[in-house]
């Protein structure tokens, strides 16, 4: 199983300002879609957690760094990597990259996100332990951040 999940998307007019540059907040929406699809790809979608465990994942913290803007009609890929899984929390790194139209290969970094998620009870919205099998499967996908 690949430990990096990739989600491709096209930058549409609705994502941009009058100059054709993607709004900074759109990166958060793209990252959310990518995280949702990464859970679906491992067979553990949000809906199962809600239905079977009365729990859900919510964003606790977000850090975003922008290097270069995405523009109207650009093809981009969001790469999602699990960095840490503890009792109720997950740390995810996401990188938004340009995609070369000719080769389809991920290229230049556009933005980087660090997302802290916490598992909460659906009614209480208080932290609860990450249920199985999410905890085990996500821990198996952890990739340590490179140092240096």
C-alpha positions as CSV (number, residue, x, y, z in Angstrom):
1,X,0.0,0.0,0.0
2,X,1.4,3.4,-1.0
3,X,1.9,5.6,2.0
4,X,1.4,8.8,0.0
5,X,-2.1,9.4,-1.2
6,X,-2.5,11.6,-4.4
7,X,-5.6,13.5,-5.4
8,X,-5.7,15.3,-8.7
9,X,-7.8,18.3,-9.5
10,X,-8.2,21.1,-11.9
11,X,-8.3,24.8,-10.9
12,X,-11.7,26.1,-12.0
13,X,-12.9,29.7,-12.4
14,X,-14.8,29.4,-9.1
15,X,-11.5,28.8,-7.3
16,X,-9.9,32.0,-8.5
17,X,-9.9,35.8,-8.2
18,X,-10.3,38.2,-11.1
19,X,-6.7,37.7,-12.0
20,X,-7.1,34.0,-12.4
21,X,-5.1,33.2,-9.2
22,X,-6.4,30.6,-6.8
23,X,-7.8,32.0,-3.6
24,X,-5.7,31.1,-0.5
25,X,-8.7,29.5,1.2
26,X,-9.3,27.1,-1.7
27,X,-6.2,25.2,-0.7
28,X,-8.0,24.3,2.6
29,X,-11.0,22.9,0.7
30,X,-8.7,21.0,-1.7
31,X,-6.8,19.5,1.2
32,X,-10.1,18.5,2.9
33,X,-11.2,16.7,-0.3
34,X,-7.8,14.9,-0.5
35,X,-8.0,13.7,3.1
36,X,-11.6,12.5,2.6
37,X,-10.5,10.6,-0.5
38,X,-7.5,9.1,1.2
39,X,-9.7,7.6,3.9
40,X,-12.0,6.2,1.2
41,X,-9.0,4.8,-0.7
42,X,-8.1,2.7,2.4
43,X,-11.7,1.5,2.8
44,X,-12.4,3.5,5.9
45,X,-14.5,6.5,5.0
46,X,-15.7,9.2,7.4
47,X,-19.2,7.8,7.1
48,X,-18.3,4.4,8.5
49,X,-16.7,6.1,11.6
50,X,-19.9,8.1,12.1
51,X,-22.3,5.2,11.6
52,X,-20.3,2.5,13.5
53,X,-18.6,4.5,16.3
54,X,-20.6,7.7,16.6
55,X,-17.4,9.6,16.1
56,X,-15.8,11.9,13.5
57,X,-12.6,13.6,12.7
58,X,-12.4,17.4,13.0
59,X,-9.6,19.8,12.2
60,X,-7.9,21.1,15.3
61,X,-5.0,23.0,13.8
62,X,-3.9,24.1,10.4
63,X,-0.6,25.6,9.2
64,X,-0.3,26.6,5.5
65,X,2.8,27.9,3.7
66,X,2.4,29.2,0.1
67,X,5.3,29.1,-2.4
68,X,3.6,29.8,-5.7
69,X,0.0,30.3,-6.7
70,X,-2.1,27.9,-8.6
71,X,-3.8,29.5,-11.6
72,X,-7.0,29.0,-13.6
73,X,-7.0,25.7,-15.5
74,X,-3.8,24.4,-13.8
75,X,-3.8,20.7,-13.0
76,X,-2.6,20.1,-9.4
77,X,-2.1,17.1,-7.2
78,X,-2.5,17.1,-3.4
79,X,-0.2,14.6,-1.7
80,X,-1.3,13.5,1.7
81,X,1.0,11.8,4.2
82,X,0.2,10.6,7.8
83,X,2.9,11.9,10.1
84,X,1.7,10.8,13.5
85,X,-1.2,8.9,15.1
86,X,-1.8,9.1,18.9
87,X,-4.8,8.2,21.0
88,X,-7.3,10.7,19.5
89,X,-5.2,12.7,17.2
90,X,-3.7,12.5,13.7
91,X,-1.1,14.7,12.1
92,X,-1.2,15.0,8.3
93,X,1.2,16.7,6.0
94,X,-0.2,17.7,2.6
95,X,1.6,19.2,-0.4
96,X,-0.1,20.9,-3.3
97,X,2.0,20.5,-6.5
98,X,1.6,21.6,-10.0
99,X,1.2,18.7,-12.5
100,X,3.0,18.7,-15.8
101,X,0.3,18.5,-18.5
102,X,2.6,16.6,-20.9
103,X,3.8,13.9,-18.5
104,X,1.2,14.0,-15.7
105,X,4.1,13.9,-13.2
106,X,3.9,15.9,-10.0
107,X,6.2,18.9,-10.1
108,X,6.8,22.2,-8.4
109,X,5.4,22.7,-4.8
110,X,2.7,25.3,-4.6
111,X,1.7,25.0,-1.0
112,X,2.3,22.9,2.1
113,X,-0.2,22.2,4.9
114,X,0.2,20.6,8.3
115,X,-3.2,19.5,9.6
116,X,-3.9,18.4,13.1
117,X,-7.1,16.3,13.3
118,X,-8.8,15.0,16.4
119,X,-11.4,12.3,16.8
120,X,-14.5,13.5,18.7
121,X,-17.8,12.0,19.8
122,X,-20.6,13.0,17.4
123,X,-22.9,14.4,20.1
124,X,-20.4,15.6,22.7
125,X,-17.8,17.0,20.3
126,X,-15.2,16.0,22.9
127,X,-12.1,14.0,22.1
128,X,-12.5,10.2,22.0
129,X,-10.0,7.5,21.2
130,X,-9.6,6.9,17.5
131,X,-11.6,3.7,16.9
132,X,-10.3,0.5,15.3
133,X,-9.5,-0.3,12.6
134,X,-8.7,3.4,11.8
135,X,-6.0,3.6,14.5
136,X,-4.1,0.5,13.4
137,X,-4.4,1.2,9.6
138,X,-3.4,4.8,10.0
139,X,-0.5,4.0,12.2
140,X,0.7,1.5,9.6
141,X,0.7,4.4,7.1
142,X,2.8,6.8,9.2
143,X,5.8,8.3,7.4
144,X,8.3,10.1,9.6
145,X,9.2,13.6,8.6
146,X,12.7,14.0,7.2
147,X,15.0,16.0,9.4
148,X,17.8,18.3,8.4
